[in-house]
Amino acid sequence: MTLPMILPGATLGVLGGGQLGRMFTIAALTMGYRVIVLDPDKNSPAGMIASEHICADYRDAAALERMSRECAAVTTEFENVHADSLRILARHTIVRPGGDAVAIVQDRAQEKSFLRDNGFATAPFALVNTAADLEAALKATGFPALLKISRFGYDGKGQMKVNSLDEAKTAYAAMGNEICVVEGFLPLVAELSVVLARDHAGKTACYPAAENQHRNGILDISMVPARVSQKIADQARDMAVGIAGKLNYCGVMAVEFFLLEGDRIVVNEIAPRPHNSGHYTLDACLTDQFEQQVRALCGLPLGEPRLFSPVVMVNLLGDVWGDSQPAWGALLKHPNIKLHLYGKQAARPGRKMGHFNCVAQTLEAGLATALAARAAIGVEGAPSDAREPAA
């Protein structure tokens, strides 16, 4: 059955008012839609520019009722919104992605089990329901290992590296004795991600694989196209498409991968939303990931994801601000750099405040310019080299 398209002039809703919601809102407003943002923060970046901002909790019954009544379709900007809120909205309006898919991905234990049960390779892992499970779990993964809280962790939060059973017990207690996942370390060659869109009929549009470098658990730099063979890039794309299909997913999502020695890739995490490593699409692709999110939500044909040029994306964290604005002139003097700031009022260390994209004729040239520009505005230290094996 062909579903009717939701056309410009209609009202769309988004749960979450952070930077991803802001960029979705910009895309939707540009295309002629109204946007209602539901977010409990009165200063949310998306709420400041939306047609309307409902300042309420994501589980607030009256707010959800209003969203379902006024919005032709609703999406979410982050995975930690309660899946039941999506299910409640879906009784009365279109919701993409659906609550069932988000429920799997927002819980690491469910996510890892889903991947394993559907034949997708992951790092060695074991589930920890109580402290009594720790010893057996760590025997299965070996040391060192990562202990990750199962729900509501992101950007390196809710996880700790452990080198012994005693360290694991201390870390588990620090996490409130919540359900956790223990993951074994792998010798990494690189970290990759694939952002894709999937519509309600199962058609997909994939962006090129990004090569990512992290610092303190937060994405630092993305390079596109990734410096991997076409075989690896195709394999990552096919795995991402397969995962989206198994989830019966509709919307934009990202899959993060570890590239191992011997040209083997395993799945790290799934993000049921636009992704930080997909921000390069704003300046280097025909259709960016946020317009794609609007298209998938509204039942429009997915846009062409073609990459126009090599590009390097650099995250800008609150550490750069200090007591004043960064030296933007040193960055904007480069005509091939595009700056995107998120409208957040308070800059804090580790907080994502913006990013910039550097487009160039070659990836090497783009990386050289991007690194020089980030140093000029006060980003200290060289980026991590994800190509070195991890400990």
C-alpha positions as CSV (number, residue, x, y, z in Angstrom):
1,M,0.0,0.0,0.0
2,T,1.3,3.4,-0.9
3,L,1.0,5.9,1.9
4,P,0.2,9.6,1.2
5,M,3.2,12.0,1.4
6,I,3.2,14.7,4.1
7,L,3.8,17.8,2.1
8,P,5.2,21.3,3.1
9,G,2.7,23.3,5.1
10,A,2.1,20.4,7.5
11,T,3.4,20.4,11.1
12,L,6.1,18.0,12.2
13,G,7.2,17.2,15.7
14,V,10.5,16.3,17.2
15,L,11.3,14.9,20.6
16,G,14.5,16.6,21.8
17,G,15.7,20.1,21.4
18,G,19.5,19.7,21.2
19,Q,21.7,20.3,18.2
20,L,20.4,17.4,16.2
21,G,16.9,18.7,16.7
22,R,18.0,22.2,15.8
23,M,19.5,21.0,12.4
24,F,16.4,18.9,11.7
25,T,14.2,22.0,12.5
26,I,16.3,24.1,10.1
27,A,15.9,21.5,7.3
28,A,12.2,21.2,7.9
29,L,11.6,25.0,8.1
30,T,13.6,25.5,4.9
31,M,11.4,22.9,3.1
32,G,8.3,24.8,4.2
33,Y,7.1,22.7,7.2
34,R,6.1,24.0,10.7
35,V,8.0,22.3,13.6
36,I,7.0,21.7,17.1
37,V,9.8,20.8,19.5
38,L,9.2,19.0,22.8
39,D,12.0,19.5,25.2
40,P,12.1,20.2,29.0
41,D,14.9,22.8,28.5
42,K,13.5,26.3,28.0
43,N,16.8,27.3,26.3
44,S,17.0,24.3,24.0
45,P,18.8,25.0,20.7
46,A,16.0,23.6,18.6
47,G,13.2,25.2,20.7
48,M,14.7,28.7,20.1
49,I,14.1,28.5,16.3
50,A,11.1,26.1,16.1
51,S,7.6,27.3,15.1
52,E,6.7,26.3,18.7
53,H,8.4,24.9,21.7
54,I,6.5,22.8,24.2
55,C,8.7,22.9,27.4
56,A,7.7,19.7,29.1
57,D,9.1,16.3,30.0
58,Y,9.1,13.7,27.3
59,R,6.6,11.6,29.2
60,D,4.2,14.4,30.0
61,A,0.8,13.1,29.0
62,A,-0.7,16.5,28.1
63,A,2.4,17.4,26.0
64,L,2.3,14.1,24.1
65,E,-1.5,14.4,23.5
66,R,-0.9,17.9,22.0
67,M,1.9,16.6,19.8
68,S,-0.2,13.7,18.5
69,R,-3.1,16.1,17.8
70,E,-1.1,18.9,16.1
71,C,1.7,17.0,14.3
72,A,1.2,15.1,11.1
73,A,4.3,13.1,12.0
74,V,6.9,12.9,14.8
75,T,10.5,11.9,15.0
76,T,13.2,12.0,17.7
77,E,16.7,13.5,17.8
78,F,18.2,11.2,20.4
79,E,17.9,7.5,21.5
80,N,17.4,8.2,25.2
81,V,13.8,9.5,24.8
82,H,11.6,6.9,26.4
83,A,10.4,4.4,23.8
84,D,6.9,4.3,25.4
85,S,6.5,8.0,24.6
86,L,7.0,7.1,20.9
87,R,4.5,4.2,21.2
88,I,1.9,6.6,22.8
89,L,2.3,9.1,20.0
90,A,2.1,6.3,17.4
91,R,-1.5,5.5,18.4
92,H,-2.6,8.8,16.9
93,T,0.0,10.0,14.4
94,I,2.9,8.8,12.3
95,V,6.1,8.2,14.3
96,R,9.4,7.4,12.6
97,P,11.5,5.7,13.8
98,G,9.1,3.5,15.8
99,G,9.3,2.9,19.5
100,D,10.1,-0.8,19.1
101,A,13.3,-0.1,17.1
102,V,14.4,2.7,19.5
103,A,13.8,0.4,22.5
104,I,16.3,-2.1,21.2
105,V,19.0,0.4,20.3
106,Q,18.7,2.6,23.5
107,D,19.6,-0.5,25.6
108,R,23.1,-1.9,25.1
109,A,22.2,-5.3,26.4
110,Q,19.3,-5.6,24.0
111,E,21.3,-4.0,21.2
112,K,24.3,-6.4,21.6
113,S,21.9,-9.4,21.8
114,F,20.0,-8.2,18.8
115,L,23.2,-8.0,16.7
116,R,24.5,-11.4,17.9
117,D,21.1,-13.1,17.3
118,N,20.9,-11.7,13.7
119,G,24.4,-12.7,12.8
120,F,26.2,-9.3,13.0
121,A,29.8,-9.5,14.4
122,T,30.6,-7.5,17.5
123,A,33.4,-7.3,20.0
124,P,33.3,-10.1,22.6
125,F,30.6,-9.2,25.2
126,A,28.7,-10.5,28.2
127,L,25.7,-9.2,30.1
128,V,25.9,-8.3,33.8
129,N,22.6,-8.3,35.6
130,T,24.0,-8.4,39.1
131,A,27.5,-8.1,40.7
132,A,27.5,-11.9,40.9
133,D,27.7,-12.0,37.1
134,L,31.0,-10.0,36.9
135,E,33.5,-12.8,37.3
136,A,32.0,-15.1,34.6
137,A,31.5,-12.1,32.3
138,L,35.1,-11.0,32.5
139,K,36.3,-14.5,32.0
140,A,34.4,-14.5,28.7
141,T,35.8,-11.1,27.5
142,G,39.3,-11.1,29.1
143,F,41.2,-8.0,30.3
144,P,41.3,-5.1,29.7
145,A,37.6,-4.7,29.3
146,L,35.0,-1.9,29.1
147,L,32.1,-2.0,31.6
148,K,29.2,0.0,30.1
149,I,25.9,0.8,31.7
150,S,23.1,-0.7,29.6
151,R,20.9,2.3,29.3
152,F,21.3,6.1,28.8
153,G,25.1,6.2,28.2
154,Y,26.6,8.2,25.3
155,D,29.8,10.1,24.3
156,G,31.9,7.9,26.7
157,K,29.6,8.5,29.6
158,G,28.4,5.5,31.6
159,Q,31.5,3.4,30.8
160,M,34.8,2.6,32.5
161,K,37.9,0.6,31.5
162,V,38.7,-2.2,34.0
163,N,41.8,-4.3,34.3
164,S,40.8,-6.6,37.2
165,L,37.8,-8.1,38.9
166,D,38.3,-5.7,41.8
167,E,38.3,-2.7,39.5
168,A,35.1,-4.1,37.8
169,K,33.3,-4.5,41.1
170,T,34.2,-0.9,42.1
171,A,33.1,0.4,38.6
172,Y,29.8,-1.6,38.8
173,A,29.0,-0.1,42.2
174,A,29.8,3.4,40.9
175,M,27.2,2.8,38.2
176,G,24.6,2.1,40.8
177,N,24.6,-1.7,40.3
178,E,22.5,-1.2,37.1
179,I,22.4,-3.8,34.3
180,C,25.7,-3.5,32.3
181,V,27.5,-4.9,29.4
182,V,31.2,-6.0,29.5
183,E,33.0,-5.7,26.2
184,G,36.5,-7.0,25.4
185,F,39.1,-4.8,23.8
186,L,40.1,-5.4,20.2
187,P,43.2,-4.4,18.2
188,L,41.8,-1.5,16.2
189,V,43.0,-0.3,12.8
190,A,40.4,2.4,12.5
191,E,36.9,3.4,13.5
192,L,34.2,3.8,10.8
193,S,30.6,4.8,10.6
194,V,27.9,4.6,7.9
195,V,24.9,7.0,8.0
196,L,21.9,5.9,6.0
197,A,18.2,6.7,5.5
198,R,15.5,4.0,5.1
199,D,11.9,4.8,4.1
200,H,8.7,3.1,5.1
201,A,8.9,0.9,2.0
202,G,12.4,-0.4,2.8
203,K,14.3,1.7,0.3
204,T,17.7,2.9,1.5
205,A,20.1,5.7,0.7
206,C,23.6,5.4,2.1
207,Y,26.2,8.0,2.6
208,P,29.9,7.1,2.1
209,A,31.7,5.6,5.1
210,A,33.4,8.0,7.5
211,E,36.6,7.4,9.2
212,N,36.4,8.7,12.8
213,Q,38.9,9.7,15.5
214,H,37.7,10.1,19.1
215,R,39.1,12.0,22.1
216,N,38.0,11.1,25.6
217,G,35.1,9.1,24.2
218,I,33.7,12.0,22.1
219,L,34.0,12.2,18.3
220,D,36.9,14.5,17.4
221,I,37.3,14.3,13.6
222,S,35.5,12.5,10.8
223,M,37.2,12.1,7.4
224,V,35.2,11.2,4.2
225,P,35.7,9.2,2.2
226,A,37.3,6.8,4.8
227,R,40.8,5.7,4.1
228,V,39.8,2.1,3.5
229,S,39.5,-0.2,0.6
230,Q,36.3,-0.2,-1.5
231,K,35.7,-3.8,-0.2
232,I,35.7,-2.6,3.4
233,A,33.5,0.4,2.6
234,D,31.0,-1.8,0.7
235,Q,31.0,-4.3,3.6
236,A,30.2,-1.6,6.1
237,R,27.4,-0.3,3.9
238,D,25.9,-3.7,3.5
239,M,26.0,-4.4,7.2
240,A,24.4,-1.1,8.0
241,V,21.6,-1.7,5.5
242,G,21.1,-5.2,6.9
243,I,20.8,-3.9,10.4
244,A,18.2,-1.3,9.4
245,G,16.2,-4.0,7.7
246,K,16.2,-6.3,10.7
247,L,15.1,-3.4,12.9
248,N,12.3,-2.6,10.3
249,Y,13.7,0.9,10.7
250,C,12.3,4.1,9.1
251,G,14.3,7.3,9.3
252,V,18.0,8.2,9.5
253,M,20.4,6.0,11.5
254,A,24.1,5.4,11.9
255,V,26.1,2.3,12.5
256,E,29.6,2.6,14.1
257,F,32.2,-0.1,13.2
258,F,35.6,-1.2,14.3
259,L,38.0,-2.1,11.6
260,L,40.4,-4.8,12.8
261,E,43.6,-6.3,11.4
262,G,43.0,-8.6,8.5
263,D,40.3,-6.4,7.0
264,R,37.6,-7.6,9.4
265,I,34.9,-5.2,10.7
266,V,32.6,-5.6,13.7
267,V,29.7,-3.5,14.8
268,N,30.3,-1.2,17.8
269,E,27.0,0.7,18.2
270,I,23.8,1.7,16.4
271,A,22.4,5.3,16.7
272,P,18.7,5.6,15.7
273,R,19.0,9.2,14.5
274,P,21.3,11.5,12.5
275,H,24.8,11.2,13.8
276,N,27.7,13.5,14.6
277,S,29.9,11.7,12.0
278,G,27.2,12.6,9.4
279,H,27.5,16.3,9.9
280,Y,29.8,16.5,6.9
281,T,26.8,15.9,4.7
282,L,25.6,19.5,5.4
283,D,28.3,20.9,3.1
284,A,29.6,18.0,1.0
285,C,26.5,16.1,-0.2
286,L,23.6,16.8,-2.4
287,T,21.1,15.9,0.4
288,D,22.3,16.3,4.0
289,Q,21.2,13.8,6.7
290,F,18.7,16.3,8.2
291,E,16.8,16.8,5.0
292,Q,16.9,13.1,4.6
293,Q,15.3,12.8,8.0
294,V,12.5,15.1,7.0
295,R,12.0,13.1,3.8
296,A,11.9,9.7,5.5
297,L,9.5,11.1,8.2
298,C,7.1,12.6,5.6
299,G,7.1,9.7,3.1
300,L,8.9,11.7,0.4
301,P,11.4,10.0,-1.9
302,L,14.8,9.8,-0.3
303,G,17.2,12.4,-1.6
304,E,20.4,11.6,-3.5
305,P,23.2,11.2,-1.0
306,R,26.1,11.8,-3.4
307,L,29.3,13.1,-2.1
308,F,30.6,16.1,-4.0
309,S,34.1,16.4,-2.6
310,P,36.4,15.0,0.1
311,V,35.6,16.6,3.5
312,V,36.8,16.7,7.1
313,M,34.5,17.4,10.0
314,V,35.9,18.7,13.2
315,N,33.9,18.8,16.5
316,L,34.0,22.0,18.6
317,L,33.7,21.4,22.3
318,G,33.1,23.9,25.1
319,D,36.8,23.5,26.1
320,V,37.7,25.9,23.2
321,W,35.6,28.8,24.6
322,G,37.2,29.4,28.0
323,D,36.1,32.9,29.1
324,S,35.5,34.3,25.6
325,Q,34.6,33.4,22.1
326,P,37.2,31.5,20.1
327,A,39.2,33.3,17.4
328,W,36.7,32.7,14.7
329,G,38.6,34.9,12.2
330,A,41.5,32.5,12.2
331,L,39.1,29.8,11.1
332,L,36.8,31.7,8.8
333,K,39.7,33.1,6.8
334,H,39.7,29.7,5.0
335,P,37.2,29.9,2.2
336,N,36.7,26.2,2.1
337,I,35.7,25.9,5.8
338,K,32.0,26.0,6.8
339,L,31.2,26.8,10.5
340,H,28.1,25.5,12.3
341,L,27.4,26.7,15.8
342,Y,24.5,25.2,17.8
343,G,23.1,28.1,19.7
344,K,23.9,26.7,23.2
345,Q,24.1,29.4,25.8
346,A,26.7,27.9,28.2
347,A,30.0,26.4,27.0
348,R,31.3,23.6,29.2
349,P,34.3,21.3,28.8
350,G,33.2,18.3,26.8
351,R,29.9,19.9,25.6
352,K,29.3,19.9,21.9
353,M,29.0,23.5,20.9
354,G,29.4,23.3,17.1
355,H,31.5,21.8,14.3
356,F,33.2,22.9,11.1
357,N,33.5,21.2,7.7
358,C,36.5,21.6,5.5
359,V,35.9,20.6,1.9
360,A,38.9,20.2,-0.4
361,Q,40.1,18.7,-3.6
362,T,41.8,15.8,-1.7
363,L,41.3,14.4,1.7
364,E,44.9,15.0,2.6
365,A,44.6,18.7,1.7
366,G,41.3,19.0,3.7
367,L,42.8,17.3,6.7
368,A,45.9,19.6,6.7
369,T,43.7,22.7,6.5
370,A,41.3,21.4,9.2
371,L,44.1,20.6,11.6
372,A,45.7,24.0,11.1
373,A,42.4,25.8,11.6
374,R,41.5,23.9,14.8
375,A,44.9,24.7,16.2
376,A,44.5,28.3,15.4
377,I,41.3,28.6,17.4
378,G,42.9,26.9,20.4
379,V,42.1,23.2,20.2
380,E,45.1,21.7,22.0
381,G,46.9,18.5,21.2
382,A,47.0,16.4,18.1
383,P,44.0,14.2,17.3
384,S,44.1,10.6,18.4
385,D,45.4,8.2,15.8
386,A,42.7,5.5,15.5
387,R,45.0,3.6,13.2
388,E,47.2,2.5,16.1
389,P,46.0,-0.7,17.8
390,A,44.1,0.0,21.0
391,A,45.4,-1.3,24.3
